[in-house]
Amino acid sequence: MVAARRHIAVIPCRWGASRFPGKPLAVLGRMPLLWHVHQRCQQAHMLDDAVVATDDDRIEATCRQLGIPCVMTGEHPTGTDRVAECAQRLQADAYINVQGDEPFINPEAIDAVSDELTRLGTGAVAVNAYTTLNDAAAVLDHNVVKVVISDNNNALMFSRQPIPYPRSHRPTYLRQLGLYGFTRDGLELFQRLGQGPVERAESIEMLRLVEHGHGVRMLPVSDNGIAVDTPEDLDRARAML
């Protein structure tokens, strides 16, 4: 008999984003951004629950009004630290961090991360989804995080700069998605580790694991959406919707 497993999606949302304050409640197609992300999570088949995690009363009140489960947390430096606090209250075998600015995230990509977590070996403590970047403007956009991957499919480096540098030939650029999966042990490890200088400089939370020598398994998925980092991105999302 296969042991039952419980996977939960946690959508970390905060009000005070420097590039777009109040972003989780920005209206996209008559509904707030966070609602779209929650809907995508509900369309995934391998999740047992999906909750919003926030420290803001306005976001919590909106979730209550929309019938979206919400966990109030303290202040945290990253969304994954917020997810880790939720894990102390919500029992599960694995937690999927679905960032609240990914309104078009593919539910199949969420399922793929969840499935990969069930087969994660000793060489990695987390799973991070990625796609290929074909847009030159996105490659140069510092809001789009790029990743370089090793032969064993673990992340070598994340950066907001175009990496690798195209000195000798044109490389294939890969976009890190705001879709991270952790086992309970992996999430506890993340929370115990301190922020390193590269994570603080780049403001990319998965660098915490890389800087401390832990593997982040990179998983290719199909996803043609955009992340909403700025008001201009919201305009593009409205056109896409």
Accessible surface in RSA format (square Angstrom, percent):
REM  Atomic radii and reference values for relative SASA: ProtOr
REM  Chains: A
REM  Algorithm: Lee & Richards
REM  Probe-radius: 1.40
REM  Slices: 20
REM RES _ NUM      All-atoms   Total-Side   Main-Chain    Non-polar    All polar
REM                ABS   REL    ABS   REL    ABS   REL    ABS   REL    ABS   REL
RES MET A   1   240.13 124.4 149.09  98.7  91.04 216.8 123.17 104.7 116.96 154.9
RES VAL A   2   142.71  93.9 121.42 109.9  21.29  51.3 126.42 109.8  16.30  44.2
RES ALA A   3    85.96  79.0  64.59  99.7  21.37  48.6  73.93 104.1  12.03  31.9
RES ALA A   4   104.03  95.7  68.28 105.4  35.75  81.3  78.00 109.8  26.03  69.0
RES ARG A   5    81.04  34.0  64.23  32.7  16.82  40.0  38.08  52.0  42.96  26.0
RES ARG A   6    98.35  41.3  98.33  50.1   0.02   0.1  39.12  53.5  59.23  35.9
RES HIS A   7     4.80   2.6   4.80   3.3   0.00   0.0   0.00   0.0   4.80   5.6
RES ILE A   8     1.70   1.0   1.70   1.3   0.00   0.0   1.70   1.2   0.00   0.0
RES ALA A   9     0.00   0.0   0.00   0.0   0.00   0.0   0.00   0.0   0.00   0.0
RES VAL A  10     0.00   0.0   0.00   0.0   0.00   0.0   0.00   0.0   0.00   0.0
RES ILE A  11     0.00   0.0   0.00   0.0   0.00   0.0   0.00   0.0   0.00   0.0
RES PRO A  12    15.61  11.4   5.90   5.4   9.71  35.3   6.25   5.2   9.36  58.2
RES CYS A  13     4.33   3.3   0.09   0.1   4.24  10.0   4.00  10.1   0.33   0.4
RES ARG A  14   123.13  51.7 118.60  60.5   4.53  10.8  35.23  48.2  87.90  53.3
RES TRP A  15    72.64  29.2  71.27  34.5   1.37   3.2  58.00  30.9  14.64  23.8
RES GLY A  16    49.10  60.6   0.00   N/A  49.10  60.6  27.97  76.7  21.14  47.3
RES ALA A  17    12.52  11.5  12.36  19.1   0.15   0.4  12.36  17.4   0.15   0.4
RES SER A  18   106.65  90.1  71.61  95.6  35.04  80.7  57.05 121.5  49.60  69.5
RES ARG A  19   100.78  42.3  80.66  41.1  20.12  47.9  42.58  58.2  58.20  35.3
RES PHE A  20    24.45  12.2  24.18  15.0   0.28   0.7  24.45  14.8   0.00   0.0
RES PRO A  21    90.23  65.8  74.99  68.4  15.24  55.4  75.19  62.1  15.04  93.5
RES GLY A  22     8.67  10.7   0.00   N/A   8.67  10.7   3.61   9.9   5.06  11.3
RES LYS A  23    23.47  11.5  23.47  14.4   0.00   0.0  12.25  11.0  11.22  11.9
RES PRO A  24     7.24   5.3   6.83   6.2   0.41   1.5   7.24   6.0   0.00   0.0
RES LEU A  25    39.01  21.7  27.57  19.7  11.44  28.8  28.10  19.7  10.91  29.4
RES ALA A  26    15.66  14.4   4.71   7.3  10.95  24.9  15.58  21.9   0.08   0.2
RES VAL A  27    77.80  51.2  75.14  68.0   2.66   6.4  75.14  65.3   2.66   7.2
RES LEU A  28     0.10   0.1   0.10   0.1   0.00   0.0   0.10   0.1   0.00   0.0
RES GLY A  29    43.31  53.4   0.00   N/A  43.31  53.4  22.31  61.2  21.00  47.0
RES ARG A  30   225.06  94.5 198.56 101.2  26.50  63.1  73.49 100.4 151.56  91.9
RES MET A  31    48.91  25.3  48.83  32.3   0.08   0.2  23.07  19.6  25.85  34.2
RES PRO A  32    17.84  13.0  17.84  16.3   0.00   0.0  17.84  14.7   0.00   0.0
RES LEU A  33     0.00   0.0   0.00   0.0   0.00   0.0   0.00   0.0   0.00   0.0
RES LEU A  34     0.00   0.0   0.00   0.0   0.00   0.0   0.00   0.0   0.00   0.0
RES TRP A  35    67.27  27.0  67.27  32.6   0.00   0.0  52.45  28.0  14.82  24.0
RES HIS A  36    21.11  11.5  19.16  13.3   1.95   5.0   8.84   9.1  12.27  14.3
RES VAL A  37     0.00   0.0   0.00   0.0   0.00   0.0   0.00   0.0   0.00   0.0
RES HIS A  38     8.19   4.5   8.19   5.7   0.00   0.0   4.48   4.6   3.71   4.3
RES GLN A  39    53.88  30.1  53.78  39.3   0.10   0.2   6.96  14.8  46.92  35.6
RES ARG A  40    67.19  28.2  67.19  34.3   0.00   0.0   1.90   2.6  65.29  39.6
RES CYS A  41     1.59   1.2   0.00   0.0   1.59   3.7   0.00   0.0   1.59   1.7
RES GLN A  42   114.71  64.1  82.16  60.0  32.55  77.5  29.19  62.1  85.52  64.9
RES GLN A  43    95.09  53.2  80.14  58.6  14.95  35.6  40.39  86.0  54.70  41.5
RES ALA A  44     9.12   8.4   0.00   0.0   9.12  20.7   0.09   0.1   9.02  23.9
RES HIS A  45   166.44  91.0 134.74  93.7  31.70  81.1  91.22  94.0  75.22  87.5
RES MET A  46    47.48  24.6  44.35  29.4   3.13   7.4  35.30  30.0  12.18  16.1
RES LEU A  47    26.66  14.8   4.04   2.9  22.62  56.9   4.31   3.0  22.34  60.1
RES ASP A  48    71.68  50.2  39.02  38.8  32.65  77.2   9.42  22.2  62.26  62.1
RES ASP A  49    53.66  37.6  44.45  44.2   9.21  21.8  12.40  29.2  41.26  41.1
RES ALA A  50     6.94   6.4   3.77   5.8   3.17   7.2   3.77   5.3   3.17   8.4
RES VAL A  51     5.58   3.7   5.58   5.0   0.00   0.0   5.58   4.8   0.00   0.0
RES VAL A  52     0.00   0.0   0.00   0.0   0.00   0.0   0.00   0.0   0.00   0.0
RES ALA A  53     0.00   0.0   0.00   0.0   0.00   0.0   0.00   0.0   0.00   0.0
RES THR A  54     0.00   0.0   0.00   0.0   0.00   0.0   0.00   0.0   0.00   0.0
RES ASP A  55    48.08  33.7  24.82  24.7  23.26  55.0   7.23  17.0  40.86  40.7
RES ASP A  56    15.30  10.7  12.24  12.2   3.07   7.3   4.09   9.6  11.22  11.2
RES ASP A  57   107.54  75.3 101.40 100.9   6.14  14.5  35.14  82.7  72.40  72.2
RES ARG A  58   124.01  52.1 117.75  60.0   6.26  14.9  62.05  84.8  61.96  37.6
RES ILE A  59     0.00   0.0   0.00   0.0   0.00   0.0   0.00   0.0   0.00   0.0
RES GLU A  60    37.88  21.7  37.72  28.5   0.16   0.4   3.52   6.8  34.36  28.1
RES ALA A  61    43.96  40.4  39.91  61.6   4.04   9.2  40.21  56.6   3.74   9.9
RES THR A  62    26.62  18.9  25.29  25.6   1.33   3.2  11.76  15.8  14.86  22.5
RES CYS A  63     0.00   0.0   0.00   0.0   0.00   0.0   0.00   0.0   0.00   0.0
RES ARG A  64   158.73  66.6 136.99  69.8  21.74  51.8  75.83 103.6  82.90  50.2
RES GLN A  65   154.55  86.4 117.11  85.6  37.43  89.1  42.31  90.1 112.24  85.1
RES LEU A  66    57.89  32.2  29.38  21.0  28.51  71.7  34.60  24.3  23.28  62.7
RES GLY A  67    63.14  77.9   0.00   N/A  63.14  77.9  36.44 100.0  26.70  59.8
RES ILE A  68     9.66   5.5   3.90   2.9   5.76  13.9   4.46   3.2   5.20  14.1
RES PRO A  69    60.09  43.8  47.61  43.4  12.48  45.4  59.58  49.2   0.51   3.2
RES CYS A  70    37.55  28.4   5.06   5.6  32.50  76.4   5.06  12.8  32.50  35.0
RES VAL A  71    19.54  12.9  16.10  14.6   3.44   8.3  19.54  17.0   0.00   0.0
RES MET A  72    69.22  35.8  61.23  40.5   7.99  19.0  61.60  52.4   7.62  10.1
RES THR A  73    13.98   9.9   0.00   0.0  13.98  33.3   3.84   5.2  10.14  15.3
RES GLY A  74    38.30  47.2   0.00   N/A  38.30  47.2  34.87  95.7   3.43   7.7
RES GLU A  75   155.48  89.3 130.28  98.6  25.20  60.0  43.88  84.9 111.60  91.1
RES HIS A  76    48.50  26.5  28.35  19.7  20.14  51.5  24.56  25.3  23.93  27.8
RES PRO A  77    94.25  68.7  53.26  48.6  40.98 149.0  65.91  54.4  28.34 176.1
RES THR A  78    20.99  14.9  10.37  10.5  10.62  25.3  20.96  28.2   0.03   0.0
RES GLY A  79    18.69  23.1   0.00   N/A  18.69  23.1  10.38  28.5   8.31  18.6
RES THR A  80     0.00   0.0   0.00   0.0   0.00   0.0   0.00   0.0   0.00   0.0
RES ASP A  81    10.71   7.5  10.71  10.7   0.00   0.0   2.90   6.8   7.81   7.8
RES ARG A  82     6.92   2.9   6.92   3.5   0.00   0.0   0.00   0.0   6.92   4.2
RES VAL A  83     0.00   0.0   0.00   0.0   0.00   0.0   0.00   0.0   0.00   0.0
RES ALA A  84     3.10   2.9   1.04   1.6   2.06   4.7   1.32   1.9   1.78   4.7
RES GLU A  85    28.31  16.3  28.31  21.4   0.00   0.0  13.34  25.8  14.97  12.2
RES CYS A  86     0.01   0.0   0.01   0.0   0.00   0.0   0.01   0.0   0.00   0.0
RES ALA A  87     7.37   6.8   5.74   8.9   1.63   3.7   5.80   8.2   1.57   4.2
RES GLN A  88   125.57  70.2  87.31  63.8  38.27  91.1  39.41  83.9  86.16  65.3
RES ARG A  89   128.44  53.9  92.92  47.4  35.52  84.6  54.14  74.0  74.30  45.0
RES LEU A  90    44.33  24.7  41.50  29.7   2.84   7.1  44.09  31.0   0.24   0.6
RES GLN A  91   127.15  71.1 117.97  86.2   9.17  21.8  63.25 134.6  63.89  48.5
RES ALA A  92     2.84   2.6   0.00   0.0   2.84   6.5   1.89   2.7   0.96   2.5
RES ASP A  93    73.06  51.2  62.24  61.9  10.82  25.6  22.23  52.3  50.82  50.7
RES ALA A  94     2.17   2.0   2.17   3.3   0.00   0.0   2.17   3.1   0.00   0.0
RES TYR A  95     0.02   0.0   0.02   0.0   0.00   0.0   0.02   0.0   0.00   0.0
RES ILE A  96     0.00   0.0   0.00   0.0   0.00   0.0   0.00   0.0   0.00   0.0
RES ASN A  97     0.10   0.1   0.02   0.0   0.08   0.2   0.00   0.0   0.10   0.1
RES VAL A  98     0.00   0.0   0.00   0.0   0.00   0.0   0.00   0.0   0.00   0.0
RES GLN A  99    38.59  21.6  38.51  28.1   0.09   0.2   8.73  18.6  29.86  22.6
RES GLY A 100     9.62  11.9   0.00   N/A   9.62  11.9   5.65  15.5   3.98   8.9
RES ASP A 101    15.18  10.6  13.98  13.9   1.20   2.8   1.81   4.3  13.36  13.3
RES GLU A 102     5.54   3.2   5.54   4.2   0.00   0.0   0.00   0.0   5.54   4.5
RES PRO A 103     2.43   1.8   0.16   0.1   2.27   8.3   0.16   0.1   2.27  14.1
RES PHE A 104    23.75  11.9  17.48  10.8   6.27  16.3  17.62  10.7   6.13  17.5
RES ILE A 105     0.59   0.3   0.00   0.0   0.59   1.4   0.06   0.0   0.53   1.5
RES ASN A 106    34.66  23.9  33.63  32.5   1.03   2.5   7.28  17.5  27.37  26.5
RES PRO A 107    18.91  13.8  18.87  17.2   0.04   0.1  18.91  15.6   0.00   0.0
RES GLU A 108   129.43  74.3 123.70  93.6   5.73  13.6  44.53  86.1  84.90  69.3
RES ALA A 109     2.30   2.1   0.00   0.0   2.30   5.2   1.71   2.4   0.60   1.6
RES ILE A 110     0.00   0.0   0.00   0.0   0.00   0.0   0.00   0.0   0.00   0.0
RES ASP A 111    20.43  14.3  20.03  19.9   0.40   0.9  14.06  33.1   6.37   6.4
RES ALA A 112    35.84  32.9  25.79  39.8  10.04  22.8  33.55  47.2   2.29   6.1
RES VAL A 113     0.00   0.0   0.00   0.0   0.00   0.0   0.00   0.0   0.00   0.0
RES SER A 114     0.00   0.0   0.00   0.0   0.00   0.0   0.00   0.0   0.00   0.0
RES ASP A 115    51.98  36.4  51.98  51.7   0.00   0.0   9.73  22.9  42.25  42.1
RES GLU A 116    22.25  12.8  22.25  16.8   0.00   0.0   0.12   0.2  22.13  18.1
RES LEU A 117    10.09   5.6   0.84   0.6   9.25  23.2   1.05   0.7   9.03  24.3
RES THR A 118    72.49  51.6  33.66  34.1  38.83  92.5  36.32  48.8  36.17  54.7
RES ARG A 119   150.82  63.3 121.71  62.0  29.11  69.3  72.28  98.8  78.54  47.6
RES LEU A 120    31.90  17.8   4.45   3.2  27.45  69.0   4.45   3.1  27.45  73.9
RES GLY A 121    45.62  56.3   0.00   N/A  45.62  56.3  37.71 103.5   7.91  17.7
RES THR A 122   151.52 107.8 114.93 116.5  36.59  87.2  90.43 121.5  61.09  92.3
RES GLY A 123    44.77  55.2   0.00   N/A  44.77  55.2  34.44  94.5  10.33  23.1
RES ALA A 124     6.71   6.2   0.00   0.0   6.71  15.3   0.61   0.9   6.10  16.2
RES VAL A 125    35.07  23.1  31.44  28.5   3.63   8.7  35.07  30.5   0.00   0.0
RES ALA A 126     0.00   0.0   0.00   0.0   0.00   0.0   0.00   0.0   0.00   0.0
RES VAL A 127     0.00   0.0   0.00   0.0   0.00   0.0   0.00   0.0   0.00   0.0
RES ASN A 128     0.00   0.0   0.00   0.0   0.00   0.0   0.00   0.0   0.00   0.0
RES ALA A 129     0.00   0.0   0.00   0.0   0.00   0.0   0.00   0.0   0.00   0.0
RES TYR A 130    32.12  15.0  32.12  18.3   0.00   0.0   6.06   4.6  26.07  32.1
RES THR A 131    15.77  11.2  12.29  12.5   3.48   8.3  11.80  15.9   3.97   6.0
RES THR A 132    71.22  50.7  52.44  53.2  18.78  44.8  26.82  36.0  44.40  67.1
RES LEU A 133    23.24  12.9  13.18   9.4  10.06  25.3  13.62   9.6   9.62  25.9
RES ASN A 134   134.95  93.1  99.30  96.0  35.65  85.8  40.30  97.0  94.65  91.5
RES ASP A 135    77.72  54.4  70.64  70.3   7.09  16.8  31.97  75.2  45.75  45.6
RES ALA A 136    70.27  64.6  60.43  93.3   9.85  22.4  64.45  90.8   5.82  15.4
RES ALA A 137    68.21  62.7  55.47  85.6  12.74  29.0  61.78  87.0   6.43  17.0
RES ALA A 138    17.92  16.5  14.24  22.0   3.68   8.4  17.65  24.9   0.27   0.7
RES VAL A 139    15.00   9.9  15.00  13.6   0.00   0.0  15.00  13.0   0.00   0.0
RES LEU A 140   132.10  73.6 110.52  79.1  21.58  54.2 110.83  77.8  21.27  57.2
RES ASP A 141    46.56  32.6  37.82  37.6   8.75  20.7  17.53  41.3  29.03  29.0
RES HIS A 142   111.31  60.8 110.89  77.1   0.42   1.1  77.29  79.7  34.03  39.6
RES ASN A 143    23.86  16.5  14.02  13.5   9.84  23.7   0.94   2.3  22.92  22.2
RES VAL A 144    25.84  17.0  22.59  20.5   3.25   7.8  25.84  22.5   0.00   0.0
RES VAL A 145    17.16  11.3  14.81  13.4   2.36   5.7  14.81  12.9   2.36   6.4
RES LYS A 146     0.00   0.0   0.00   0.0   0.00   0.0   0.00   0.0   0.00   0.0
RES VAL A 147     2.29   1.5   0.00   0.0   2.29   5.5   0.00   0.0   2.29   6.2
RES VAL A 148    36.32  23.9  34.72  31.4   1.60   3.9  36.32  31.6   0.00   0.0
RES ILE A 149    37.79  21.5  14.23  10.6  23.55  56.8  14.23  10.3  23.55  63.9
RES SER A 150    27.72  23.4  17.66  23.6  10.06  23.2  22.21  47.3   5.51   7.7
RES ASP A 151   156.21 109.4 122.46 121.9  33.75  79.8  44.25 104.1 111.96 111.7
RES ASN A 152    93.09  64.2  77.76  75.1  15.33  36.9  43.44 104.6  49.65  48.0
RES ASN A 153    82.10  56.6  82.10  79.3   0.00   0.0   3.73   9.0  78.37  75.8
RES ASN A 154    15.87  10.9  15.87  15.3   0.00   0.0   7.86  18.9   8.00   7.7
RES ALA A 155    11.15  10.3   0.00   0.0  11.15  25.4   0.00   0.0  11.15  29.5
RES LEU A 156   102.72  57.2  86.21  61.7  16.51  41.5  87.89  61.7  14.83  39.9
RES MET A 157    64.70  33.5  64.70  42.8   0.00   0.0  49.55  42.1  15.15  20.1
RES PHE A 158     0.00   0.0   0.00   0.0   0.00   0.0   0.00   0.0   0.00   0.0
RES SER A 159     4.76   4.0   4.76   6.3   0.00   0.0   1.49   3.2   3.27   4.6
RES ARG A 160    46.84  19.7  44.97  22.9   1.86   4.4  24.71  33.8  22.12  13.4
RES GLN A 161   121.14  67.7 120.80  88.3   0.34   0.8  38.81  82.6  82.33  62.4
RES PRO A 162    32.48  23.7  25.37  23.1   7.11  25.8  25.37  20.9   7.11  44.2
RES ILE A 163    32.04  18.2  31.72  23.6   0.32   0.8  31.72  22.8   0.32   0.9
RES PRO A 164    57.50  41.9  53.39  48.7   4.11  14.9  57.50  47.5   0.00   0.0
RES TYR A 165   174.05  81.3 153.32  87.2  20.74  54.0 104.84  78.8  69.22  85.3
RES PRO A 166    63.98  46.6  44.54  40.6  19.43  70.6  45.08  37.2  18.90 117.4
RES ARG A 167   210.04  88.2 178.65  91.1  31.39  74.7  53.34  72.9 156.69  95.0
RES SER A 168   105.85  89.4  64.93  86.6  40.93  94.3  41.83  89.1  64.02  89.7
RES HIS A 169   136.35  74.5 122.82  85.4  13.53  34.6 103.10 106.3  33.25  38.7
RES ARG A 170   202.32  84.9 176.19  89.8  26.13  62.2  65.37  89.3 136.95  83.0
RES PRO A 171    19.62  14.3   9.44   8.6  10.18  37.0  14.00  11.6   5.62  35.0
RES THR A 172    93.71  66.7  73.00  74.0  20.71  49.4  40.55  54.5  53.16  80.4
RES TYR A 173    22.82  10.7  21.32  12.1   1.51   3.9  17.94  13.5   4.88   6.0
RES LEU A 174    28.78  16.0  28.60  20.5   0.18   0.4  28.60  20.1   0.18   0.5
RES ARG A 175    24.20  10.2  24.20  12.3   0.00   0.0   9.02  12.3  15.18   9.2
RES GLN A 176    13.46   7.5   6.08   4.4   7.37  17.6   0.00   0.0  13.46  10.2
RES LEU A 177     0.06   0.0   0.00   0.0   0.06   0.2   0.06   0.0   0.00   0.0
RES GLY A 178     6.24   7.7   0.00   N/A   6.24   7.7   4.00  11.0   2.24   5.0
RES LEU A 179     0.00   0.0   0.00   0.0   0.00   0.0   0.00   0.0   0.00   0.0
RES TYR A 180     7.42   3.5   7.42   4.2   0.00   0.0   0.00   0.0   7.42   9.1
RES GLY A 181     0.00   0.0   0.00   N/A   0.00   0.0   0.00   0.0   0.00   0.0
RES PHE A 182     0.00   0.0   0.00   0.0   0.00   0.0   0.00   0.0   0.00   0.0
RES THR A 183    42.72  30.4  42.72  43.3   0.00   0.0  35.51  47.7   7.21  10.9
RES ARG A 184    58.43  24.5  57.50  29.3   0.93   2.2  37.61  51.4  20.81  12.6
RES ASP A 185   107.98  75.6 102.31 101.8   5.68  13.4  32.43  76.3  75.55  75.3
RES GLY A 186     3.38   4.2   0.00   N/A   3.38   4.2   2.80   7.7   0.58   1.3
RES LEU A 187     1.25   0.7   1.25   0.9   0.00   0.0   1.25   0.9   0.00   0.0
RES GLU A 188    75.26  43.2  73.55  55.6   1.71   4.1  28.25  54.6  47.02  38.4
RES LEU A 189    27.78  15.5  27.78  19.9   0.00   0.0  27.78  19.5   0.00   0.0
RES PHE A 190     0.00   0.0   0.00   0.0   0.00   0.0   0.00   0.0   0.00   0.0
RES GLN A 191    67.21  37.6  49.91  36.5  17.30  41.2  19.35  41.2  47.86  36.3
RES ARG A 192   171.58  72.0 135.78  69.2  35.81  85.3  75.62 103.3  95.97  58.2
RES LEU A 193    29.92  16.7  22.83  16.3   7.09  17.8  25.04  17.6   4.88  13.1
RES GLY A 194    46.47  57.3   0.00   N/A  46.47  57.3  38.84 106.6   7.63  17.1
RES GLN A 195    63.09  35.3  45.58  33.3  17.51  41.7  10.76  22.9  52.33  39.7
RES GLY A 196     7.88   9.7   0.00   N/A   7.88   9.7   7.88  21.6   0.00   0.0
RES PRO A 197    91.03  66.3  84.79  77.3   6.25  22.7  86.45  71.4   4.58  28.5
RES VAL A 198    54.78  36.0  52.86  47.9   1.92   4.6  54.78  47.6   0.00   0.0
RES GLU A 199     1.97   1.1   1.58   1.2   0.39   0.9   1.44   2.8   0.53   0.4
RES ARG A 200   143.98  60.5 116.55  59.4  27.42  65.3  54.44  74.4  89.54  54.3
RES ALA A 201    88.85  81.7  46.00  71.0  42.85  97.5  58.16  81.9  30.68  81.3
RES GLU A 202    31.39  18.0  27.57  20.9   3.82   9.1  12.04  23.3  19.35  15.8
RES SER A 203    80.72  68.2  63.33  84.5  17.39  40.1  33.91  72.2  46.82  65.6
RES ILE A 204     5.68   3.2   2.14   1.6   3.54   8.5   5.57   4.0   0.11   0.3
RES GLU A 205    21.75  12.5  18.32  13.9   3.43   8.2   0.78   1.5  20.96  17.1
RES MET A 206     0.00   0.0   0.00   0.0   0.00   0.0   0.00   0.0   0.00   0.0
RES LEU A 207     1.25   0.7   1.25   0.9   0.00   0.0   1.25   0.9   0.00   0.0
RES ARG A 208     5.71   2.4   5.71   2.9   0.00   0.0   0.00   0.0   5.71   3.5
RES LEU A 209     0.00   0.0   0.00   0.0   0.00   0.0   0.00   0.0   0.00   0.0
RES VAL A 210    34.19  22.5  21.99  19.9  12.19  29.4  23.24  20.2  10.95  29.7
RES GLU A 211    59.00  33.9  19.81  15.0  39.19  93.3  21.50  41.6  37.49  30.6
RES HIS A 212    77.44  42.3  51.10  35.5  26.34  67.4  37.93  39.1  39.51  46.0
RES GLY A 213    69.17  85.3   0.00   N/A  69.17  85.3  35.72  98.0  33.45  74.9
RES HIS A 214    57.73  31.6  49.18  34.2   8.56  21.9  35.16  36.2  22.58  26.3
RES GLY A 215    16.57  20.4   0.00   N/A  16.57  20.4   9.14  25.1   7.43  16.6
RES VAL A 216     0.20   0.1   0.00   0.0   0.20   0.5   0.00   0.0   0.20   0.6
RES ARG A 217    43.00  18.1  43.00  21.9   0.00   0.0   8.37  11.4  34.64  21.0
RES MET A 218     3.99   2.1   0.00   0.0   3.99   9.5   0.00   0.0   3.99   5.3
RES LEU A 219    28.60  15.9  28.60  20.5   0.00   0.0  28.60  20.1   0.00   0.0
RES PRO A 220    86.60  63.1  71.58  65.2  15.02  54.6  71.91  59.4  14.69  91.3
RES VAL A 221    23.90  15.7   2.44   2.2  21.46  51.7  12.86  11.2  11.04  29.9
RES SER A 222    79.46  67.1  65.51  87.4  13.95  32.1  45.16  96.2  34.30  48.0
RES ASP A 223    13.05   9.1   0.59   0.6  12.46  29.5   2.50   5.9  10.55  10.5
RES ASN A 224   141.38  97.5 114.50 110.7  26.88  64.7  39.82  95.8 101.56  98.2
RES GLY A 225    11.00  13.6   0.00   N/A  11.00  13.6   2.35   6.5   8.65  19.4
RES ILE A 226    21.42  12.2  18.97  14.1   2.44   5.9  20.84  15.0   0.57   1.6
RES ALA A 227    21.44  19.7  14.12  21.8   7.32  16.6  14.12  19.9   7.32  19.4
RES VAL A 228     0.00   0.0   0.00   0.0   0.00   0.0   0.00   0.0   0.00   0.0
RES ASP A 229    12.73   8.9  12.11  12.1   0.62   1.5   0.00   0.0  12.73  12.7
RES THR A 230    22.89  16.3  22.89  23.2   0.00   0.0  19.47  26.2   3.42   5.2
RES PRO A 231    63.29  46.1  61.58  56.1   1.71   6.2  61.78  51.0   1.51   9.4
RES GLU A 232   114.50  65.7 112.38  85.0   2.12   5.1  61.60 119.1  52.90  43.2
RES ASP A 233    12.52   8.8  12.52  12.5   0.00   0.0   0.28   0.7  12.24  12.2
RES LEU A 234     9.93   5.5   9.93   7.1   0.00   0.0   9.93   7.0   0.00   0.0
RES ASP A 235    85.60  60.0  77.96  77.6   7.64  18.1  27.78  65.4  57.82  57.7
RES ARG A 236   123.18  51.7 116.19  59.2   6.99  16.6  55.83  76.3  67.35  40.8
RES ALA A 237     0.00   0.0   0.00   0.0   0.00   0.0   0.00   0.0   0.00   0.0
RES ARG A 238   114.76  48.2  98.02  50.0  16.74  39.9  41.32  56.5  73.44  44.5
RES ALA A 239    91.73  84.3  51.41  79.3  40.32  91.7  64.20  90.4  27.53  72.9
RES MET A 240    94.02  48.7  59.52  39.4  34.50  82.1  63.47  54.0  30.55  40.5
RES LEU A 241   106.02  59.0  54.89  39.3  51.13 128.5  69.04  48.5  36.98  99.5
END  Absolute sums over single chains surface
CHAIN  1 A    11412.6       8836.6       2576.0       5932.6       5480.0
END  Absolute sums over all chains
TOTAL         11412.6       8836.6       2576.0       5932.6       5480.0
